Amino acid sequence: MLKGFTVAVVALISTAQLDLYLTDGRYTDAAMAMLRQIRHAFGF
């Protein structure tokens, strides 16, 4: 389980870094804004 979690974290970090390099973080920023809205909707 820990190995799967580690692989998922590395994949997400790699994808975010690639997004920052190729599109100046446009998709990472949109995903983070969406997560903030979801968190707000649940009252966190």
PQR file of N, CA, C, O and H, with PARSE charges and radii, in Angstrom:
ATOM      1  N   MET A   1       0.823  -1.186   0.000 -0.4000 1.5000
ATOM      2  CA  MET A   1       0.000   0.000   0.000 -0.0000 2.0000
ATOM      3  C   MET A   1       0.872   1.257   0.000  0.5500 1.7000
ATOM      4  O   MET A   1       0.585   2.220  -0.710 -0.5500 1.4000
ATOM      5  N   LEU A   2       1.916   1.236   0.788 -0.4000 1.5000
ATOM      6  CA  LEU A   2       2.801   2.396   0.850 -0.0000 2.0000
ATOM      7  C   LEU A   2       3.484   2.626  -0.498  0.5500 1.7000
ATOM      8  O   LEU A   2       3.681   3.766  -0.918 -0.5500 1.4000
ATOM      9  H   LEU A   2       2.148   0.453   1.365  0.4000 1.0000
ATOM     10  N   LYS A   3       3.841   1.532  -1.168 -0.4000 1.5000
ATOM     11  CA  LYS A   3       4.487   1.661  -2.478 -0.0000 2.0000
ATOM     12  C   LYS A   3       3.529   2.313  -3.485  0.5500 1.7000
ATOM     13  O   LYS A   3       3.938   3.175  -4.263 -0.5500 1.4000
ATOM     14  H   LYS A   3       3.681   0.606  -0.827  0.4000 1.0000
ATOM     15  N   GLY A   4       2.264   1.903  -3.467 -0.4000 1.5000
ATOM     16  CA  GLY A   4       1.268   2.497  -4.361 -0.0000 2.0000
ATOM     17  C   GLY A   4       1.056   3.971  -4.083  0.5500 1.7000
ATOM     18  O   GLY A   4       0.941   4.777  -5.007 -0.5500 1.4000
ATOM     19  H   GLY A   4       1.932   1.203  -2.834  0.4000 1.0000
ATOM     20  N   PHE A   5       1.006   4.322  -2.805 -0.4000 1.5000
ATOM     21  CA  PHE A   5       0.844   5.723  -2.417 -0.0000 2.0000
ATOM     22  C   PHE A   5       2.037   6.548  -2.888  0.5500 1.7000
ATOM     23  O   PHE A   5       1.874   7.656  -3.398 -0.5500 1.4000
ATOM     24  H   PHE A   5       1.100   3.667  -2.055  0.4000 1.0000
ATOM     25  N   THR A   6       3.236   5.999  -2.713 -0.4000 1.5000
ATOM     26  CA  THR A   6       4.450   6.688  -3.136 -0.0000 2.0000
ATOM     27  C   THR A   6       4.472   6.890  -4.645  0.5500 1.7000
ATOM     28  O   THR A   6       4.848   7.960  -5.125 -0.5500 1.4000
ATOM     29  H   THR A   6       3.368   5.099  -2.298  0.4000 1.0000
ATOM     30  N   VAL A   7       4.073   5.874  -5.387 -0.4000 1.5000
ATOM     31  CA  VAL A   7       4.029   5.984  -6.846 -0.0000 2.0000
ATOM     32  C   VAL A   7       3.018   7.049  -7.267  0.5500 1.7000
ATOM     33  O   VAL A   7       3.288   7.831  -8.180 -0.5500 1.4000
ATOM     34  H   VAL A   7       3.768   5.006  -4.996  0.4000 1.0000
ATOM     35  N   ALA A   8       1.864   7.086  -6.614 -0.4000 1.5000
ATOM     36  CA  ALA A   8       0.841   8.089  -6.945 -0.0000 2.0000
ATOM     37  C   ALA A   8       1.342   9.503  -6.655  0.5500 1.7000
ATOM     38  O   ALA A   8       1.114  10.412  -7.454 -0.5500 1.4000
ATOM     39  H   ALA A   8       1.645   6.452  -5.873  0.4000 1.0000
ATOM     40  N   VAL A   9       2.015   9.699  -5.531 -0.4000 1.5000
ATOM     41  CA  VAL A   9       2.541  11.022  -5.177 -0.0000 2.0000
ATOM     42  C   VAL A   9       3.607  11.463  -6.178  0.5500 1.7000
ATOM     43  O   VAL A   9       3.614  12.613  -6.617 -0.5500 1.4000
ATOM     44  H   VAL A   9       2.200   8.961  -4.882  0.4000 1.0000
ATOM     45  N   VAL A  10       4.499  10.555  -6.535 -0.4000 1.5000
ATOM     46  CA  VAL A  10       5.545  10.888  -7.506 -0.0000 2.0000
ATOM     47  C   VAL A  10       4.924  11.221  -8.859  0.5500 1.7000
ATOM     48  O   VAL A  10       5.377  12.147  -9.533 -0.5500 1.4000
ATOM     49  H   VAL A  10       4.494   9.621  -6.179  0.4000 1.0000
ATOM     50  N   ALA A  11       3.898  10.483  -9.264 -0.4000 1.5000
ATOM     51  CA  ALA A  11       3.231  10.758 -10.537 -0.0000 2.0000
ATOM     52  C   ALA A  11       2.561  12.132 -10.522  0.5500 1.7000
ATOM     53  O   ALA A  11       2.639  12.866 -11.508 -0.5500 1.4000
ATOM     54  H   ALA A  11       3.530   9.732  -8.717  0.4000 1.0000
ATOM     55  N   LEU A  12       1.910  12.483  -9.427 -0.4000 1.5000
ATOM     56  CA  LEU A  12       1.259  13.794  -9.336 -0.0000 2.0000
ATOM     57  C   LEU A  12       2.277  14.932  -9.345  0.5500 1.7000
ATOM     58  O   LEU A  12       2.067  15.954  -9.998 -0.5500 1.4000
ATOM     59  H   LEU A  12       1.846  11.887  -8.627  0.4000 1.0000
ATOM     60  N   ILE A  13       3.363  14.753  -8.627 -0.4000 1.5000
ATOM     61  CA  ILE A  13       4.397  15.790  -8.601 -0.0000 2.0000
ATOM     62  C   ILE A  13       5.028  15.937  -9.983  0.5500 1.7000
ATOM     63  O   ILE A  13       5.273  17.051 -10.446 -0.5500 1.4000
ATOM     64  H   ILE A  13       3.533  13.923  -8.096  0.4000 1.0000
ATOM     65  N   SER A  14       5.287  14.816 -10.634 -0.4000 1.5000
ATOM     66  CA  SER A  14       5.877  14.864 -11.976 -0.0000 2.0000
ATOM     67  C   SER A  14       4.945  15.556 -12.961  0.5500 1.7000
ATOM     68  O   SER A  14       5.385  16.358 -13.785 -0.5500 1.4000
ATOM     69  H   SER A  14       5.089  13.911 -10.258  0.4000 1.0000
ATOM     70  N   THR A  15       3.655  15.240 -12.873 -0.4000 1.5000
ATOM     71  CA  THR A  15       2.675  15.862 -13.763 -0.0000 2.0000
ATOM     72  C   THR A  15       2.601  17.367 -13.511  0.5500 1.7000
ATOM     73  O   THR A  15       2.526  18.151 -14.457 -0.5500 1.4000
ATOM     74  H   THR A  15       3.298  14.588 -12.204  0.4000 1.0000
ATOM     75  N   ALA A  16       2.623  17.767 -12.259 -0.4000 1.5000
ATOM     76  CA  ALA A  16       2.574  19.194 -11.928 -0.0000 2.0000
ATOM     77  C   ALA A  16       3.817  19.907 -12.454  0.5500 1.7000
ATOM     78  O   ALA A  16       3.714  21.011 -12.987 -0.5500 1.4000
ATOM     79  H   ALA A  16       2.684  17.130 -11.490  0.4000 1.0000
ATOM     80  N   GLN A  17       4.982  19.292 -12.312 -0.4000 1.5000
ATOM     81  CA  GLN A  17       6.213  19.907 -12.803 -0.0000 2.0000
ATOM     82  C   GLN A  17       6.200  20.021 -14.323  0.5500 1.7000
ATOM     83  O   GLN A  17       6.632  21.031 -14.879 -0.5500 1.4000
ATOM     84  H   GLN A  17       5.066  18.394 -11.879  0.4000 1.0000
ATOM     85  N   LEU A  18       5.710  18.996 -14.983 -0.4000 1.5000
ATOM     86  CA  LEU A  18       5.603  19.031 -16.442 -0.0000 2.0000
ATOM     87  C   LEU A  18       4.640  20.130 -16.890  0.5500 1.7000
ATOM     88  O   LEU A  18       4.896  20.827 -17.872 -0.5500 1.4000
ATOM     89  H   LEU A  18       5.359  18.176 -14.532  0.4000 1.0000
ATOM     90  N   ASP A  19       3.524  20.279 -16.159 -0.4000 1.5000
ATOM     91  CA  ASP A  19       2.563  21.334 -16.458 -0.0000 2.0000
ATOM     92  C   ASP A  19       3.206  22.706 -16.275  0.5500 1.7000
ATOM     93  O   ASP A  19       3.014  23.593 -17.107 -0.5500 1.4000
ATOM     94  H   ASP A  19       3.316  19.713 -15.362  0.4000 1.0000
ATOM     95  N   LEU A  20       3.962  22.888 -15.203 -0.4000 1.5000
ATOM     96  CA  LEU A  20       4.642  24.174 -14.987 -0.0000 2.0000
ATOM     97  C   LEU A  20       5.626  24.475 -16.111  0.5500 1.7000
ATOM     98  O   LEU A  20       5.770  25.625 -16.527 -0.5500 1.4000
ATOM     99  H   LEU A  20       4.118  22.167 -14.527  0.4000 1.0000
ATOM    100  N   TYR A  21       6.293  23.450 -16.593 -0.4000 1.5000
ATOM    101  CA  TYR A  21       7.286  23.634 -17.656 -0.0000 2.0000
ATOM    102  C   TYR A  21       6.627  23.930 -19.001  0.5500 1.7000
ATOM    103  O   TYR A  21       7.078  24.811 -19.733 -0.5500 1.4000
ATOM    104  H   TYR A  21       6.176  22.516 -16.255  0.4000 1.0000
ATOM    105  N   LEU A  22       5.559  23.195 -19.328 -0.4000 1.5000
ATOM    106  CA  LEU A  22       4.961  23.317 -20.663 -0.0000 2.0000
ATOM    107  C   LEU A  22       3.922  24.430 -20.792  0.5500 1.7000
ATOM    108  O   LEU A  22       3.859  25.094 -21.826 -0.5500 1.4000
ATOM    109  H   LEU A  22       5.193  22.480 -18.733  0.4000 1.0000
ATOM    110  N   THR A  23       3.103  24.642 -19.751 -0.4000 1.5000
ATOM    111  CA  THR A  23       1.993  25.594 -19.873 -0.0000 2.0000
ATOM    112  C   THR A  23       1.986  26.643 -18.767  0.5500 1.7000
ATOM    113  O   THR A  23       0.955  27.260 -18.503 -0.5500 1.4000
ATOM    114  H   THR A  23       3.155  24.102 -18.911  0.4000 1.0000
ATOM    115  N   ASP A  24       3.120  26.845 -18.127 -0.4000 1.5000
ATOM    116  CA  ASP A  24       3.248  27.827 -17.041 -0.0000 2.0000
ATOM    117  C   ASP A  24       2.267  27.571 -15.902  0.5500 1.7000
ATOM    118  O   ASP A  24       1.831  28.508 -15.232 -0.5500 1.4000
ATOM    119  H   ASP A  24       3.958  26.344 -18.341  0.4000 1.0000
ATOM    120  N   GLY A  25       1.915  26.289 -15.681 -0.4000 1.5000
ATOM    121  CA  GLY A  25       1.083  25.924 -14.546 -0.0000 2.0000
ATOM    122  C   GLY A  25      -0.395  26.198 -14.704  0.5500 1.7000
ATOM    123  O   GLY A  25      -1.120  26.222 -13.709 -0.5500 1.4000
ATOM    124  H   GLY A  25       2.269  25.528 -16.225  0.4000 1.0000
ATOM    125  N   ARG A  26      -0.859  26.402 -15.907 -0.4000 1.5000
ATOM    126  CA  ARG A  26      -2.265  26.734 -16.133 -0.0000 2.0000
ATOM    127  C   ARG A  26      -3.189  25.640 -15.607  0.5500 1.7000
ATOM    128  O   ARG A  26      -4.174  25.946 -14.935 -0.5500 1.4000
ATOM    129  H   ARG A  26      -0.270  26.382 -16.714  0.4000 1.0000
ATOM    130  N   TYR A  27      -2.901  24.396 -15.891 -0.4000 1.5000
ATOM    131  CA  TYR A  27      -3.779  23.303 -15.482 -0.0000 2.0000
ATOM    132  C   TYR A  27      -3.638  22.986 -14.000  0.5500 1.7000
ATOM    133  O   TYR A  27      -4.612  22.609 -13.349 -0.5500 1.4000
ATOM    134  H   TYR A  27      -2.101  24.148 -16.438  0.4000 1.0000
ATOM    135  N   THR A  28      -2.444  23.134 -13.470 -0.4000 1.5000
ATOM    136  CA  THR A  28      -2.242  22.922 -12.037 -0.0000 2.0000
ATOM    137  C   THR A  28      -3.007  23.983 -11.249  0.5500 1.7000
ATOM    138  O   THR A  28      -3.640  23.665 -10.243 -0.5500 1.4000
ATOM    139  H   THR A  28      -1.652  23.440 -13.999  0.4000 1.0000
ATOM    140  N   ASP A  29      -2.956  25.222 -11.689 -0.4000 1.5000
ATOM    141  CA  ASP A  29      -3.689  26.290 -11.012 -0.0000 2.0000
ATOM    142  C   ASP A  29      -5.192  26.047 -11.064  0.5500 1.7000
ATOM    143  O   ASP A  29      -5.891  26.267 -10.074 -0.5500 1.4000
ATOM    144  H   ASP A  29      -2.442  25.480 -12.506  0.4000 1.0000
ATOM    145  N   ALA A  30      -5.697  25.593 -12.214 -0.4000 1.5000
ATOM    146  CA  ALA A  30      -7.130  25.309 -12.350 -0.0000 2.0000
ATOM    147  C   ALA A  30      -7.544  24.148 -11.441  0.5500 1.7000
ATOM    148  O   ALA A  30      -8.606  24.191 -10.820 -0.5500 1.4000
ATOM    149  H   ALA A  30      -5.129  25.414 -13.018  0.4000 1.0000
ATOM    150  N   ALA A  31      -6.709  23.119 -11.364 -0.4000 1.5000
ATOM    151  CA  ALA A  31      -7.022  21.980 -10.495 -0.0000 2.0000
ATOM    152  C   ALA A  31      -7.032  22.401  -9.025  0.5500 1.7000
ATOM    153  O   ALA A  31      -7.896  21.972  -8.260 -0.5500 1.4000
ATOM    154  H   ALA A  31      -5.846  23.084 -11.868  0.4000 1.0000
ATOM    155  N   MET A  32      -6.079  23.232  -8.635 -0.4000 1.5000
ATOM    156  CA  MET A  32      -6.038  23.689  -7.246 -0.0000 2.0000
ATOM    157  C   MET A  32      -7.246  24.568  -6.927  0.5500 1.7000
ATOM    158  O   MET A  32      -7.793  24.481  -5.827 -0.5500 1.4000
ATOM    159  H   MET A  32      -5.377  23.580  -9.256  0.4000 1.0000
ATOM    160  N   ALA A  33      -7.671  25.410  -7.867 -0.4000 1.5000
ATOM    161  CA  ALA A  33      -8.857  26.241  -7.652 -0.0000 2.0000
ATOM    162  C   ALA A  33     -10.101  25.362  -7.502  0.5500 1.7000
ATOM    163  O   ALA A  33     -10.967  25.646  -6.675 -0.5500 1.4000
ATOM    164  H   ALA A  33      -7.227  25.480  -8.761  0.4000 1.0000
ATOM    165  N   MET A  34     -10.186  24.304  -8.297 -0.4000 1.5000
ATOM    166  CA  MET A  34     -11.311  23.388  -8.205 -0.0000 2.0000
ATOM    167  C   MET A  34     -11.319  22.680  -6.846  0.5500 1.7000
ATOM    168  O   MET A  34     -12.374  22.531  -6.230 -0.5500 1.4000
ATOM    169  H   MET A  34      -9.481  24.074  -8.969  0.4000 1.0000
ATOM    170  N   LEU A  35     -10.144  22.246  -6.379 -0.4000 1.5000
ATOM    171  CA  LEU A  35     -10.069  21.599  -5.069 -0.0000 2.0000
ATOM    172  C   LEU A  35     -10.445  22.558  -3.943  0.5500 1.7000
ATOM    173  O   LEU A  35     -11.079  22.150  -2.970 -0.5500 1.4000
ATOM    174  H   LEU A  35      -9.286  22.367  -6.879  0.4000 1.0000
ATOM    175  N   ARG A  36     -10.060  23.834  -4.067 -0.4000 1.5000
ATOM    176  CA  ARG A  36     -10.455  24.824  -3.052 -0.0000 2.0000
ATOM    177  C   ARG A  36     -11.970  24.989  -3.026  0.5500 1.7000
ATOM    178  O   ARG A  36     -12.558  25.103  -1.950 -0.5500 1.4000
ATOM    179  H   ARG A  36      -9.546  24.166  -4.857  0.4000 1.0000
ATOM    180  N   GLN A  37     -12.608  25.003  -4.192 -0.4000 1.5000
ATOM    181  CA  GLN A  37     -14.063  25.142  -4.252 -0.0000 2.0000
ATOM    182  C   GLN A  37     -14.764  23.919  -3.665  0.5500 1.7000
ATOM    183  O   GLN A  37     -15.779  24.054  -2.982 -0.5500 1.4000
ATOM    184  H   GLN A  37     -12.131  24.911  -5.066  0.4000 1.0000
ATOM    185  N   ILE A  38     -14.233  22.735  -3.926 -0.4000 1.5000
ATOM    186  CA  ILE A  38     -14.809  21.511  -3.359 -0.0000 2.0000
ATOM    187  C   ILE A  38     -14.680  21.537  -1.844  0.5500 1.7000
ATOM    188  O   ILE A  38     -15.628  21.214  -1.128 -0.5500 1.4000
ATOM    189  H   ILE A  38     -13.408  22.625  -4.481  0.4000 1.0000
ATOM    190  N   ARG A  39     -13.494  21.927  -1.352 -0.4000 1.5000
ATOM    191  CA  ARG A  39     -13.281  22.009   0.090 -0.0000 2.0000
ATOM    192  C   ARG A  39     -14.236  23.019   0.717  0.5500 1.7000
ATOM    193  O   ARG A  39     -14.787  22.774   1.790 -0.5500 1.4000
ATOM    194  H   ARG A  39     -12.724  22.190  -1.934  0.4000 1.0000
ATOM    195  N   HIS A  40     -14.431  24.147   0.054 -0.4000 1.5000
ATOM    196  CA  HIS A  40     -15.336  25.181   0.544 -0.0000 2.0000
ATOM    197  C   HIS A  40     -16.782  24.657   0.568  0.5500 1.7000
ATOM    198  O   HIS A  40     -17.533  24.950   1.498 -0.5500 1.4000
ATOM    199  H   HIS A  40     -13.984  24.346  -0.818  0.4000 1.0000
ATOM    200  N   ALA A  41     -17.165  23.890  -0.449 -0.4000 1.5000
ATOM    201  CA  ALA A  41     -18.523  23.363  -0.518 -0.0000 2.0000
ATOM    202  C   ALA A  41     -18.813  22.399   0.631  0.5500 1.7000
ATOM    203  O   ALA A  41     -19.952  22.317   1.089 -0.5500 1.4000
ATOM    204  H   ALA A  41     -16.555  23.652  -1.205  0.4000 1.0000
ATOM    205  N   PHE A  42     -17.806  21.671   1.102 -0.4000 1.5000
ATOM    206  CA  PHE A  42     -17.986  20.761   2.219 -0.0000 2.0000
ATOM    207  C   PHE A  42     -17.757  21.428   3.569  0.5500 1.7000
ATOM    208  O   PHE A  42     -17.887  20.780   4.607 -0.5500 1.4000
ATOM    209  H   PHE A  42     -16.880  21.738   0.731  0.4000 1.0000
ATOM    210  N   GLY A  43     -17.418  22.711   3.568 -0.4000 1.5000
ATOM    211  CA  GLY A  43     -17.282  23.456   4.809 -0.0000 2.0000
ATOM    212  C   GLY A  43     -15.965  23.301   5.525  0.5500 1.7000
ATOM    213  O   GLY A  43     -15.896  23.526   6.733 -0.5500 1.4000
ATOM    214  H   GLY A  43     -17.312  23.237   2.724  0.4000 1.0000
ATOM    215  N   PHE A  44     -14.917  22.922   4.818 -0.4000 1.5000
ATOM    216  CA  PHE A  44     -13.594  22.781   5.445 -0.0000 2.0000
ATOM    217  C   PHE A  44     -12.801  24.033   5.311  0.5500 1.7000
ATOM    218  O   PHE A  44     -11.664  24.097   5.779 -0.5500 1.4000
ATOM    219  H   PHE A  44     -14.974  22.739   3.837  0.4000 1.0000
TER
END
